[in-house]
């Protein structure tokens, strides 16, 4: 689907249920990435959701979730999501979740870059947003590395397991988006298979 030299994003299949369940069943990660209460579940529920998506696909208008894996051997890294899409106003939100062993290796940056490409080039959005807890310094660095600008801090908006903490919003406009220069070694970072650049 979309790929860099190291990371591929693709739609999940029912066979991905165990990996996605592992990601969704981490209550501490849930506190960082979700605004809803954590509800324990089982892999069968995830598989049933994925099977339903095969037989009754969503229209993709508001949310698209893609599985992230390594190009080299298909090792599961996590997922990336374009959500809260508002086609009339031309914006959407991005989100990522990575398994612990994939963090701190630059994979998150590559996933966000691929989601930006999808949002700007393939969905024709004019603005993308990232929301995160103010204390999530790794995600803040990732946002800034991808060209996002810190725009607002909402005080004591989200619960982190210990109390209510600040949420920060980062935004990136299409006109400020800078795909990788096609002459350097990471040129493929923004080229999906079968697509040529302009």
Backbone torsions as a table, in degrees:
resi	resn	phi	psi	omega
1	UNK	NA	-88.6	175.7
2	UNK	-117.6	139.2	-176.0
3	UNK	-152.5	150.6	166.0
4	UNK	-105.3	-170.0	176.1
5	UNK	-67.4	-24.6	-175.9
6	UNK	-113.1	-26.9	-169.4
7	UNK	-125.1	139.6	175.5
8	UNK	-123.6	139.6	171.4
9	UNK	-110.6	134.1	179.2
10	UNK	-150.7	158.9	176.0
11	UNK	-63.5	140.7	177.2
12	UNK	-73.4	153.8	176.1
13	UNK	-119.1	167.4	177.7
14	UNK	-56.5	-29.0	178.6
15	UNK	-68.1	-14.4	178.1
16	UNK	-84.8	-0.7	-175.4
17	UNK	-54.1	-46.1	-179.2
18	UNK	-60.5	-41.0	179.7
19	UNK	-67.3	-44.7	-179.8
20	UNK	-67.6	-36.0	176.3
21	UNK	-61.3	-43.6	178.4
22	UNK	-56.0	-42.0	-180.0
23	UNK	-68.5	-42.8	-176.3
24	UNK	-78.3	-16.2	-175.3
25	UNK	-95.0	8.7	178.7
26	UNK	-89.4	102.9	-174.9
27	UNK	-65.1	-30.4	179.1
28	UNK	-71.9	-41.3	176.3
29	UNK	-64.6	-37.0	178.2
30	UNK	-57.9	-40.0	179.0
31	UNK	-62.6	-31.2	179.5
32	UNK	-80.3	-29.6	-167.9
33	UNK	-115.8	-8.7	-177.2
34	UNK	-127.0	151.6	177.8
35	UNK	-104.2	2.7	177.3
36	UNK	-101.5	162.2	177.2
37	UNK	-66.1	146.2	177.6
38	UNK	-75.3	127.5	176.9
39	UNK	-120.6	116.2	179.5
40	UNK	-60.1	145.8	179.4
41	UNK	-146.0	-164.7	177.8
42	UNK	-139.2	163.7	-175.1
43	UNK	-60.3	-30.1	178.6
44	UNK	-61.3	-36.0	177.7
45	UNK	-65.9	-40.8	179.3
46	UNK	-65.1	-43.6	179.0
47	UNK	-61.1	-43.3	179.5
48	UNK	-61.5	-40.1	177.3
49	UNK	-63.1	-43.5	-179.8
50	UNK	-66.7	-38.3	177.3
51	UNK	-65.0	-38.0	177.4
52	UNK	-63.7	-37.3	178.8
53	UNK	-65.1	-28.1	177.7
54	UNK	-71.8	-44.3	-176.4
55	UNK	-86.0	-28.2	179.9
56	UNK	-133.4	70.8	-176.7
57	UNK	-62.5	145.2	176.6
58	UNK	-72.6	164.7	-179.9
59	UNK	-75.5	-8.6	178.9
60	UNK	70.0	8.4	-177.3
61	UNK	-69.8	-39.0	-175.5
62	UNK	-109.1	-29.6	-177.5
63	UNK	-142.9	132.9	173.8
64	UNK	-132.6	121.6	178.4
65	UNK	-111.5	130.4	-179.7
66	UNK	-122.8	139.3	177.0
67	UNK	-78.8	139.2	176.9
68	UNK	-106.8	129.9	179.2
69	UNK	-145.2	164.0	177.8
70	UNK	-76.0	145.5	177.1
71	UNK	-70.1	-39.2	-174.1
72	UNK	-58.8	-48.0	-174.4
73	UNK	-140.9	10.8	177.2
74	UNK	73.4	18.7	177.8
75	UNK	-63.3	130.3	-179.9
76	UNK	-66.5	128.2	178.4
77	UNK	-108.8	-33.2	-176.3
78	UNK	153.9	-146.0	179.7
79	UNK	-145.8	156.8	174.4
80	UNK	-127.1	144.0	-175.5
81	UNK	-134.7	135.6	165.3
82	UNK	-103.2	118.6	-173.8
83	UNK	-137.3	168.1	178.0
84	UNK	59.1	35.2	-177.6
85	UNK	-69.6	129.5	174.7
86	UNK	-117.8	95.3	-175.5
87	UNK	-65.6	-34.6	-178.9
88	UNK	-62.2	-44.2	179.9
89	UNK	-94.6	-4.8	172.7
90	UNK	71.3	40.5	176.6
91	UNK	-137.7	163.1	176.3
92	UNK	-156.9	169.5	179.8
93	UNK	-111.1	150.1	175.4
94	UNK	-114.5	149.7	175.1
95	UNK	-149.0	149.8	175.9
96	UNK	-137.0	154.2	170.6
97	UNK	-138.5	127.0	177.9
98	UNK	-120.7	145.9	174.2
99	UNK	-67.2	153.2	-175.4
100	UNK	-52.5	-42.0	-176.5
101	UNK	-71.5	-10.3	178.2
102	UNK	-95.1	-9.6	-176.3
103	UNK	-78.5	151.1	175.8
104	UNK	77.0	14.8	-178.6
105	UNK	-120.6	8.5	179.3
106	UNK	87.9	-1.7	179.7
107	UNK	-64.3	-39.3	179.9
108	UNK	-59.5	-41.2	178.2
109	UNK	-61.5	-43.6	-179.4
110	UNK	-66.1	-38.7	177.9
111	UNK	-63.7	-46.2	178.7
112	UNK	-61.7	-42.6	178.7
113	UNK	-60.3	-41.8	178.1
114	UNK	-67.1	-38.9	176.9
115	UNK	-65.3	-36.3	176.1
116	UNK	-62.1	-45.4	178.3
117	UNK	-58.3	-47.2	179.4
118	UNK	-60.0	-48.0	-177.6
119	UNK	-64.8	-44.5	-176.9
120	UNK	-80.2	-48.4	-173.8
121	UNK	-84.0	-42.8	-172.9
122	UNK	-96.3	-19.4	176.5
123	UNK	-110.2	-6.3	178.4
124	UNK	55.9	38.5	175.5
125	UNK	-81.4	155.2	179.5
126	UNK	-104.6	-11.1	-176.8
127	UNK	-150.4	138.2	174.4
128	UNK	-125.7	146.5	-177.8
129	UNK	-129.0	148.7	172.6
130	UNK	-125.8	131.9	175.5
131	UNK	-116.2	141.0	178.5
132	UNK	-158.0	160.8	172.9
133	UNK	-63.5	141.5	-179.6
134	UNK	-59.1	-28.5	-179.0
135	UNK	-79.3	-6.6	-178.8
136	UNK	-83.9	76.3	-174.1
137	UNK	-64.7	-34.0	179.1
138	UNK	-63.3	-42.7	-179.9
139	UNK	-70.8	-34.7	177.3
140	UNK	-64.1	-42.0	177.0
141	UNK	-63.8	-39.6	177.9
142	UNK	-61.9	-45.8	179.1
143	UNK	-57.6	-47.6	-178.4
144	UNK	-66.5	-37.2	178.2
145	UNK	-64.3	-26.4	180.0
146	UNK	-92.4	5.2	175.6
147	UNK	94.4	3.5	178.8
148	UNK	-74.3	150.6	179.7
149	UNK	-113.5	133.1	174.9
150	UNK	-66.4	122.7	-175.2
151	UNK	-112.8	-33.9	-175.3
152	UNK	-155.1	150.3	171.7
153	UNK	-120.9	125.5	177.1
154	UNK	-103.6	116.7	-173.2
155	UNK	-72.9	135.8	175.4
156	UNK	45.5	47.1	-176.4
157	UNK	-89.7	-34.5	-172.2
158	UNK	-120.2	148.6	176.8
159	UNK	-89.4	131.3	-177.6
160	UNK	-113.0	12.4	-178.6
161	UNK	101.1	-23.6	179.7
162	UNK	-115.9	-17.8	-177.2
163	UNK	164.9	-173.2	-179.2
164	UNK	-92.5	133.1	-174.3
165	UNK	-128.1	167.4	-179.1
166	UNK	-72.4	146.8	173.5
167	UNK	-113.8	136.6	178.0
168	UNK	-113.3	147.0	178.7
169	UNK	-117.6	129.0	175.4
170	UNK	-114.2	142.2	178.9
171	UNK	-129.6	152.6	176.3
172	UNK	-138.8	124.1	176.4
173	UNK	-89.9	148.4	-179.6
174	UNK	-55.8	-39.6	-177.4
175	UNK	-67.3	-20.0	179.0
176	UNK	-96.6	-7.4	-179.0
177	UNK	-70.3	130.2	-178.6
178	UNK	-121.5	94.3	175.4
179	UNK	-60.6	155.1	-179.9
180	UNK	-56.2	139.6	175.2
181	UNK	-58.7	126.5	-174.5
182	UNK	-69.1	-6.6	180.0
183	UNK	-93.1	-10.2	-178.6
184	UNK	-95.2	177.8	-171.6
185	UNK	-67.5	-19.5	-179.4
186	UNK	-102.0	24.4	-177.7
187	UNK	-55.7	-35.3	-178.5
188	UNK	-69.5	-9.5	-177.8
189	UNK	-57.1	-24.8	-176.5
190	UNK	-120.3	15.9	-178.0
191	UNK	-113.2	110.7	176.5
192	UNK	-79.0	149.4	179.8
193	UNK	-55.2	133.9	177.9
194	UNK	84.6	-5.4	179.1
195	UNK	-107.2	140.2	174.9
196	UNK	-110.1	151.2	-179.3
197	UNK	-79.4	162.6	177.1
198	UNK	-97.9	NA	NA
